[in-house]
Amino acid sequence: EQWYQRRVRVVERSGDQWKSWSDSDDPESKPLPCGLSDKLDEFRRLCVVKCFRVDRVYRGVTNYVTMKMGEKYVTPPVVTFEAIFEQSSPISPVVFILSPGSDPASDLMKLADRTGFGGNRLKFLAMGQGQEKAALQLLDTAITRGQWLMLQNCHLLVNWLVDLEKALEKIQKPHPEFRLWLTTEPTPKFPVGILQRSFKVVTEPPNGLKLNLRQTYVKIPSTALQECTHEAFPELMFVLSFFHAVVQERRKYGKIGWNIPYDFNESDLRVCMELMKTYLDKSMGVDGKIPWSSLKYLIGEVMYGGRAIDDFDRRVIKTYMDEYMGDFIFDSFQPFFFYRDKDVAYNIPKETHRDKFLEYIENLPLANTPCVFGLHSNAEIGYFTNAAKDMCSYMIELQPQTSGTEGGISREQYIEKVATDIEEKLPALFELDRIRKQLGEITPTAVVLLQELERFNNLIAKMKISVATLQRALAGEVGMSAELDEIAKALFNGQIPGSWRRLAPDTLKSLGNWIAHFERRFEQYSTWIDKGEPAVMWLSGLHIPESYLTALVQATCRKNGWPLDKSTLYTTVTTHTKGADVREKLHSGCYIEGLYLEGASWDVDNACLRKSKPKVLVEELPILKVIPIESHRLKLQNTFKTPVYTTSERRNAMGVGLVFEADLSTTDHSSHWVLQGVALMLNAD
């Protein structure tokens, strides 16, 4: 601690030098100011980097491991299917652990053709409900006749894999040419017995635009671009390949790229290639015009859009279609570029042969900025920050769950101290019957309050019982159950126990920040009960925030006699930056505070969206005014429909997380903000 205090004083005396170092693109590779690089070892230099630039820790750790252990520990091995086949055996299955976008089936078919196992000697079966008996029958036949059998997507029938494990254990003398290939997504329920006896392969798609485009064109037959009679086919093939690479590369930027990570793979690209060839050939027999609307619909809405189950993700795909497909890409007076800056220009090569396209691709840079995909450069900071956070979280999980008494308190004493601190902060349960009488007339918003208090009481009661029982267990008065052990582990690691998390609103906060959030929720509920509905609602403090907005619309419709199904919300950003600035309550609707903007910044002077500030990933939005209105009266111009999510995790595959949609003013075209992944959140992590 004294060491860090001395370093703080050094930083205070040389603030300009440290700011210049911190603002550099790669501070982890540059010497520390004030000559500290000579005084600190490599690990402590890494700790300093973490204090200033969390987003550079991931690269810093990579450099540290390379220096201490060697480059092979940070470089993924290059594995060919021939090498996999050579190391396989009839009694050891090959398990492909899939990552998004990987497709080992096509590579296995090519390997089978090269080794004489094509045709009827290679069997495929996509696993799913009702395929259990068919899989076992194919397995028996393959073992006897020496066939190759690939069972795809085994994670969909993970319970049946126990039967497969028993069948593999019974194999005595299989045909020497028999091979079993399994594909599965990572799942904790995969039988350990199969994993122990199998050869495990992790397949990943290429990383980066250049490698993605190269892989696409290497796999295209050399004569494929001449098979279509339309002269625009080679160039449109490059547009399609570029689009395919872009939608895959967005995935690595997390939720700002896609709300839900989709498995766009080679089969999507191949089908779209055939569709494009068919429609262009047909157009040659009519007027030769490219059927843009049909192509954009089939590619963007059906093939790629068909995988996207989130409306805002489909909006991204549709925007790419509008940006990449149209007669404008052939404009000779204003040349088309996918992206261009002072260092690189991504355009469409005017070539007709595959090898020429490959030459162009080889000249592209290996690494690319997020701006190529329409994202802000901050997206890369967010990507590396999340990677560093995940890495730290895994290290916390892996650390020993015991601690010695030398130089500090024991693990049990620490947990007991945390539990005692939490217990002291827990309020008494709300008296719902008394509050119901105090409210008098039960309005729609009063119903929301009562429901919120009931859920909050359940959380308080659970926390009180948990910490009291845990303290007794630590004292040896009662046994330590599995649930109590999980709570103790969470408190020790500074995390929210799962049994508490299930009774609370979604959050990504650490335990300390969550307790502060819990106390603020209690204050808002108490104010609502004693002084009436707040003029400015802190929406993050509600368990189900969308229910309050629905109640506002319902109350206004009752008051004005509007039909509920033909009413909506009108939103506008005010000039107020704090809730205390609002002097009076709205007659209908409410003010909302505590919204955070990601993917853009807010121009207070001009009241519109602006490009994000460098290195500022999230900023708080001024107070938002929400007013219920009849749908036919809402006429909006120069606005961007912005989704509002509970946390930065945005929406999951089950559709959970979206609260409402806000209309934010903009002077730029909405497609700019769509590709930037702009969204509002109720919580900052």
Sequence and secondary structure as in RCSB ss.txt:
>XXXX:A:sequence
EQWYQRRVRVVERSGDQWKSWSDSDDPESKPLPCGLSDKLDEFRRLCVVKCFRVDRVYRGVTNYVTMKMGEKYVT
PPVVTFEAIFEQSSPISPVVFILSPGSDPASDLMKLADRTGFGGNRLKFLAMGQGQEKAALQLLDTAITRGQWLM
LQNCHLLVNWLVDLEKALEKIQKPHPEFRLWLTTEPTPKFPVGILQRSFKVVTEPPNGLKLNLRQTYVKIPSTAL
QECTHEAFPELMFVLSFFHAVVQERRKYGKIGWNIPYDFNESDLRVCMELMKTYLDKSMGVDGKIPWSSLKYLIG
EVMYGGRAIDDFDRRVIKTYMDEYMGDFIFDSFQPFFFYRDKDVAYNIPKETHRDKFLEYIENLPLANTPCVFGL
HSNAEIGYFTNAAKDMCSYMIELQPQTSGTEGGISREQYIEKVATDIEEKLPALFELDRIRKQLGEITPTAVVLL
QELERFNNLIAKMKISVATLQRALAGEVGMSAELDEIAKALFNGQIPGSWRRLAPDTLKSLGNWIAHFERRFEQY
STWIDKGEPAVMWLSGLHIPESYLTALVQATCRKNGWPLDKSTLYTTVTTHTKGADVREKLHSGCYIEGLYLEGA
SWDVDNACLRKSKPKVLVEELPILKVIPIESHRLKLQNTFKTPVYTTSERRNAMGVGLVFEADLSTTDHSSHWVL
QGVALMLNAD
>XXXX:A:secstr
 HHHHHHHHHHHHTHHHHHHHHTSS GGGS  GGGHHHHS HHHHHHHHHHH GGGHHHHHHHHHHHHH GGGTS
     HHHHHHH BTTB EEEEE TT  HHHHHHHHHHHHT  GGGEEEEE  TT HHHHHHHHHHHHHHT EEE
EE GGGGTTTHHHHHHHHHT  S  TT EEEEEE   TTS HHHHHHSEEEEE    SHHHHHHHHHHHS TTGG
GSS STTHHHHHHHHHHHHHHHHHGGGGGGGT SS     HHHHHHHHHHHHHHHHHHHTTT    HHHHHIIII
IIISTTT  SHHHHHHHHHHHHHH SGGGG SSS  EEEE SS EEE     SHHHHHHHHHTS SS  GGGGT 
 THHHHHHHHHHHHHHHHHHHHHS S   STTS  HHHHHHHHHHHHHHH      HHHHHHHH S  HHHHHHH
HHHHHHHHHHHHHHHHHHHHHHHHTTSS   HHHHHHHHHHHHT   HHHHTTS      HHHHHHHHHHHHHHH
HHHHHH S SEEEGGGSSSHHHHHHHHHHHHHHHHT  GGGEEEEEEE S  SGGG  S  SSSEEEE  EEESS
EEETTTTEEE   TT  EEE   EEEEEEEGGG    SEEEEEEESSTT   TTSTTEEEEEEEE SS HHHHHH
HT EEES   
